[in-house]
Amino acid sequence: MRLIAIETCTEMCSAALWVDGVLDSVEAQAPRKHGELILRQVEELLARADIARTSLDAVAVGRGPGAFTGVRLGLGAAQGMAFALDRPVLPISTLQALAQQLVREEPETSPEEGLAAIDARMGEVYWSLNAIVGGRAQSAQEQVSAPSQVLPAWRGSPQQGIGSGFLAYPELLERSGLSPGRVYPDALPRAREVAMLAVDAWERGEAIAPEHAQPVYLRDNVAEPSRPRGSGA
């Protein structure tokens, strides 16, 4: 199995290459430069592995939620590559990929549930409560809400939290009931985890034609006013 994965939904721009179980990645925290970087990152990975684009089986992409421009750019780049190669696309939840970073090498140190939260601006967060089973963060219902409305009536509770939502809105920490040592507020979604989850999706037969890949914004109003802090790409 060979696939390329890209993730541009936040200020982190990254690409990852999976070749028969070997994973390599390139990433850069470079807001507003994703369009310049992402295809270069892809070419760098292919050159390092000494393989051609035509040898890829699929293209994976973080499909949101996240910054509108970043989600749109990443999906467009993935669809463009997939169309050119006549390959399918594997869209992966940005929140699920973020939660996947909570998985540790020793299974007993991974949480059973992790709260992934991305700053959605306008006083809101994108979030999901992801179960972690067998070393993988499971797909979960995704929400956008004010920090005060996170986890209103969910069964269970997170053992760890991750994402820029905790950094942008300190009240989310209190709302979640987590201690600061159980939260990773500086973490951003990366293509590495998108690739890992995409391999599983491929094995489940979830690859789709490029034209069927859709972004997930979670809110109708996707216009984002500029603000000094935030996760815009």
C-alpha positions as CSV (number, residue, x, y, z in Angstrom):
1,M,0.0,0.0,0.0
2,R,1.4,3.4,-1.0
3,L,-0.3,6.7,-0.3
4,I,0.4,10.3,0.0
5,A,-1.4,12.3,2.7
6,I,-1.7,16.1,3.1
7,E,-3.1,18.2,6.0
8,T,-3.5,22.0,5.7
9,C,-6.6,22.7,7.8
10,T,-4.7,24.8,10.5
11,E,-1.5,26.8,10.5
12,M,0.4,23.5,10.2
13,C,1.1,22.5,6.6
14,S,2.3,18.9,6.3
15,A,2.5,15.9,3.9
16,A,3.2,12.3,4.7
17,L,4.1,9.3,2.6
18,W,3.2,5.7,3.5
19,V,5.0,3.0,1.6
20,D,4.3,-0.5,2.7
21,G,4.3,0.3,6.4
22,V,7.1,2.9,6.4
23,L,6.0,6.4,7.2
24,D,7.8,9.6,6.3
25,S,6.6,13.2,6.7
26,V,7.5,16.8,6.2
27,E,5.8,19.7,8.1
28,A,6.0,23.4,8.6
29,Q,4.1,25.8,10.8
30,A,3.6,28.5,8.2
31,P,0.3,30.3,8.1
32,R,-0.8,31.6,4.7
33,K,2.0,29.8,2.9
34,H,0.3,26.4,2.5
35,G,-0.3,27.0,-1.2
36,E,3.4,27.5,-1.7
37,L,4.5,24.6,0.4
38,I,2.2,21.6,0.1
39,L,3.1,20.4,-3.4
40,R,6.8,21.0,-2.7
41,Q,6.5,18.8,0.4
42,V,4.9,16.1,-1.6
43,E,7.7,16.1,-4.2
44,E,10.3,16.1,-1.4
45,L,8.8,13.0,0.1
46,L,8.5,11.2,-3.2
47,A,12.1,12.1,-4.1
48,R,13.4,10.8,-0.7
49,A,11.6,7.5,-1.2
50,D,12.7,7.4,-4.9
51,I,9.2,6.6,-6.1
52,A,7.0,8.1,-8.8
53,R,3.6,9.6,-8.2
54,T,2.2,6.9,-10.5
55,S,3.1,4.2,-8.0
56,L,0.7,5.7,-5.4
57,D,-2.5,3.8,-4.7
58,A,-4.4,6.7,-3.2
59,V,-4.3,10.3,-1.9
60,A,-5.4,11.0,1.6
61,V,-6.4,14.4,3.0
62,G,-7.5,16.1,6.2
63,R,-11.0,17.2,5.1
64,G,-11.8,19.5,8.1
65,P,-13.0,21.0,10.2
66,G,-10.6,23.8,10.3
67,A,-9.8,27.1,8.7
68,F,-12.0,27.6,5.6
69,T,-9.1,28.5,3.3
70,G,-6.9,25.7,4.6
71,V,-9.6,23.0,4.3
72,R,-10.5,24.2,0.7
73,L,-6.8,24.3,-0.3
74,G,-6.0,20.9,1.0
75,L,-9.0,19.2,-0.5
76,G,-8.4,20.9,-3.9
77,A,-4.7,19.8,-3.9
78,A,-5.7,16.2,-3.1
79,Q,-8.4,16.1,-5.7
80,G,-6.0,17.6,-8.3
81,M,-3.4,14.9,-7.6
82,A,-6.0,12.1,-7.6
83,F,-7.6,13.2,-10.8
84,A,-4.2,13.5,-12.5
85,L,-3.3,10.0,-11.4
86,D,-6.7,8.4,-11.7
87,R,-6.6,7.4,-8.1
88,P,-9.2,7.5,-5.3
89,V,-9.2,9.9,-2.3
90,L,-9.4,9.1,1.4
91,P,-10.8,12.0,3.3
92,I,-10.0,11.9,7.0
93,S,-11.4,14.0,9.9
94,T,-9.0,16.6,11.1
95,L,-10.3,16.1,14.7
96,Q,-9.8,12.4,14.5
97,A,-6.3,12.9,13.2
98,L,-5.6,15.3,16.0
99,A,-6.9,12.8,18.6
100,Q,-4.7,10.1,17.0
101,Q,-1.7,12.0,18.4
102,L,-2.8,10.9,21.9
103,V,-2.0,7.3,21.1
104,R,1.3,6.2,22.7
105,E,3.6,3.4,21.9
106,E,2.7,1.6,25.2
107,P,-1.1,1.0,24.9
108,E,-1.6,1.3,28.7
109,T,-0.5,4.9,28.5
110,S,-3.0,5.9,25.8
111,P,-6.4,7.4,27.0
112,E,-9.6,5.5,26.4
113,E,-11.2,8.8,25.3
114,G,-9.6,12.0,24.1
115,L,-11.1,15.4,23.6
116,A,-9.8,17.0,20.4
117,A,-10.5,20.8,20.1
118,I,-9.5,23.2,17.4
119,D,-10.0,27.0,17.7
120,A,-12.9,27.8,15.4
121,R,-12.6,31.6,16.0
122,M,-15.7,33.7,16.6
123,G,-15.7,32.4,20.2
124,E,-16.2,28.8,19.3
125,V,-14.3,25.5,19.0
126,Y,-14.5,22.6,16.7
127,W,-14.4,19.5,18.9
128,S,-15.0,15.8,19.2
129,L,-14.8,13.1,21.9
130,N,-12.9,10.3,20.3
131,A,-12.6,6.7,21.7
132,I,-9.2,5.2,21.3
133,V,-9.4,1.5,20.5
134,G,-6.6,-0.8,19.4
135,G,-4.1,2.1,19.0
136,R,-6.5,4.1,16.8
137,A,-8.7,7.1,17.5
138,Q,-12.2,6.3,16.3
139,S,-14.3,8.6,14.2
140,A,-16.7,10.5,16.4
141,Q,-19.5,13.1,16.1
142,E,-18.0,16.5,15.3
143,Q,-19.4,19.7,16.8
144,V,-18.9,23.4,16.7
145,S,-19.9,25.3,19.8
146,A,-18.9,27.8,22.5
147,P,-16.4,26.4,24.9
148,S,-19.0,26.5,27.6
149,Q,-21.2,24.1,25.6
150,V,-18.6,21.4,25.1
151,L,-19.4,18.0,26.5
152,P,-23.0,18.8,27.5
153,A,-24.5,15.3,27.8
154,W,-21.9,12.8,26.7
155,R,-21.4,9.4,28.2
156,G,-18.0,9.0,29.6
157,S,-15.4,11.6,30.0
158,P,-12.0,12.3,28.4
159,Q,-8.8,11.3,30.1
160,Q,-6.7,13.7,27.9
161,G,-7.2,16.7,25.7
162,I,-5.5,18.0,22.7
163,G,-5.6,21.0,20.3
164,S,-5.6,24.7,19.9
165,G,-9.0,25.1,21.4
166,F,-7.5,24.6,24.8
167,L,-4.9,27.3,24.1
168,A,-7.4,29.8,22.7
169,Y,-10.0,29.3,25.4
170,P,-8.6,28.5,28.8
171,E,-12.2,27.9,30.1
172,L,-12.3,24.7,28.0
173,L,-9.8,23.2,30.5
174,E,-12.2,23.7,33.4
175,R,-15.2,22.6,31.3
176,S,-13.5,19.3,30.3
177,G,-12.5,18.5,33.9
178,L,-8.9,17.8,32.8
179,S,-5.8,18.8,34.7
180,P,-3.2,20.9,32.7
181,G,-0.8,18.0,32.6
182,R,-3.3,15.9,30.7
183,V,-3.8,18.4,27.9
184,Y,-1.6,19.2,24.8
185,P,-2.7,22.7,23.7
186,D,0.1,23.3,21.3
187,A,-0.6,20.2,19.1
188,L,-1.9,20.7,15.6
189,P,-3.3,18.2,13.1
190,R,-0.6,16.5,11.0
191,A,-0.4,14.5,7.8
192,R,1.3,11.6,9.7
193,E,-1.8,10.7,11.5
194,V,-4.0,11.4,8.4
195,A,-1.9,8.8,6.6
196,M,-2.2,6.2,9.4
197,L,-5.9,6.6,9.6
198,A,-6.2,6.5,5.8
199,V,-4.5,3.2,5.6
200,D,-7.1,1.8,7.9
201,A,-9.9,3.4,5.8
202,W,-8.4,1.9,2.7
203,E,-8.5,-1.6,4.2
204,R,-12.1,-1.0,5.1
205,G,-12.9,-0.1,1.5
206,E,-13.6,3.6,2.1
207,A,-11.7,5.1,-0.7
208,I,-13.9,7.3,-2.9
209,A,-13.7,9.0,-6.3
210,P,-12.1,12.5,-6.1
211,E,-15.2,14.3,-7.2
212,H,-17.1,12.8,-4.2
213,A,-14.7,14.1,-1.6
214,Q,-16.3,16.9,0.4
215,P,-15.0,19.4,2.9
216,V,-16.4,19.6,6.4
217,Y,-16.8,23.1,7.8
218,L,-19.4,22.4,10.6
219,R,-20.8,25.9,10.3
220,D,-22.8,27.6,7.6
221,N,-20.9,30.9,7.9
222,V,-17.4,30.0,6.9
223,A,-16.1,33.6,6.5
224,E,-13.5,34.1,9.2
225,P,-12.5,37.6,10.3
226,S,-8.8,38.1,11.0
227,R,-7.7,37.9,14.6
228,P,-4.2,37.9,16.1
229,R,-4.7,34.5,17.7
230,G,-6.2,31.5,16.0
231,S,-5.7,28.6,13.7
232,G,-6.2,30.1,10.3
233,A,-4.2,28.7,7.4
